[in-house]
């Protein structure tokens, strides 16, 4: 059930005396917090739905207040909890864009081989472009820039990425 949800934020410190909390967005779409009426919050039992009383922004940072929270002290117990949405409520991405959690675990192949060269273990984000960190079958790591020049195709349903080996793989 945990894989049915995607973490989109983390609750920061309290704000004011009425129980508002700052949200640390863990999404490329912080506007998703505007006008939401329910979100899921991390708990010992898993993700628990919680009703939202209000949302807003203060100094460019998203702020949230839950219906059951009426004071700064009530809000403080939520600090550092994660916020999530069900996968079916994710924002639709443009073509050739992917969620990082969909890329991690993909097997990476070259055009000329049916044997995978490794598996994506992490996607590092840099200003110029993302980079796929791939663990090879020899237990080494290679880095592949997430550029059309190197990444020929991505099929997240099949968990398969095909890359152009020219200039990437050194034997």
N, C-alpha and C positions, 0 to 999 in steps of 0.2 A: 504494500500500500504506500510505503514511503516514496517509491519511484513514480507515483501518480502525481506528485507535487514537485514544484520547482521553487527554490528559494529566490525571492526577489528583493529582500531587504533584511535589515537587522535593526532592532530598536536601540536607539541611543539613550542619551540622558533625558531627564524630564525637563519640561519647559512650563514655567508659570505654576500657579497654585491649583488649577482646575483639572490637572491630570493629563496634559498633553505630553507627547513623547516625540522626539526627533526620530526620523527614519534615516538610516544609512542605506541608500539605494545600492542594491547588488544587481542592477539591471541597466540595460542601455535605454530603458523606457521609464524614467522616473515619473512621467505623467500618468502612469498606470495607477498611482496612489490618489489621484484626483477623483473625487466623487465616488469612491468605492463604498459599498455598504457592508461588505463582509470580507474577511481575509482569514487565513489560517495562521496560527501561531504555534511555535514549537512548545512541546510539553514532554513530560516523562513518558506519556502514553503514545506519543506521536503528534501528528498535526491536529489541532483543535480549532474548530471554527469560532470566530469571535466577531460580534457585531461592531460596526464602526459608527460612532456618533458624529464625528466630523473630521475633515481633512483640510489641509491648507499648506501654505509655504511661508516660511519666515526666513528672510535673508537668503532666499533661493533654495532653502532646505525644506524637504517635505516634513510635515508635522501631522500627527494622528492622535485622535482621542477615541477610546473605546467606550461603549455604552455602559459597561459595568464599572468604569473608573470615574471617580468623582473628586479625587484629590491627588496632590503630588505624591503622597505616601502610597496610595493605591497604585499609581502609575510606576513607582520605583520598582515594584516587584516584576515588572515586565522588561526592565532594562536588560539588554544583551540577548533577548529572545529573537529568534529568526521569524520572518514572515514569509509565507509561501502562497502560491495560487495553484489550483489544479492545472495539469498540463493542457487540458482542453481550453483553458482560458488564456493561453499564451498569445502574445501579439504575433500575427502572421508576418513572417520575414519576407523581404524581397527575394526574388530568384537568385540563386547562387550565394545566399547567406544562410548560416546555420547557427543553431545554439551550440555553445561549447559542450554541454552535457551530451549532445547527440554525436559529437565528433570523438570524444574520449571513448576508447574501446574499439574504434574502427581499425580494421586491418589495412595496412598500406601495401600496395602492389606497384610494380613497375608495369609498363605496357607489355614488356617482353616476357614476363614471368607469371606463372600461375601460383607460385609460392609467395606468400607474404614476406616482405622484408622486415616487418615489425608491426607494432600496434601503437596507436596514439595513446599516450599516458597523460598528456597535459597539453593545453593550448595556452601559450604565453601571448599576452597582448602588449603590443608596442605601438607607438604613434604611427609609424609608417605602415605596418602590417602585422598580422598575427603570425605566429610561428608554431608549427606542430612539433612537439617533442615526441619522438618515436623510439620505443625500446625494441631493439632488434632481437632476433633469435639467438645471437651470440652474446646477449646480455650487455650490449653497448647501447649508446644513445646517439641518434642523429637528429638534427634540427632541419625542418623543411619549411621554408617560407610559404605562407598561405597566399600565394600569388598565382594567377591563371597561367603564368609562364611555366610554373613548376607543377601545379596541381591540375591534372587533366580532367578528372571527374570525382565527384563525391556522391555516394549513395548511402545516406544514413540509415535507410531501412535495411539494406543488405550489410550495413557496417563495413563498407568497402570504399577505399580511397585509392585512385590510380594517379601516380606521379610520373613525371618525365625524369628519367634517371640522368640525363645529360647534365653534367655540372653539379649534380647533387650527391651522388654516391661515389665515393673514392674507395677503390679496392686496395 
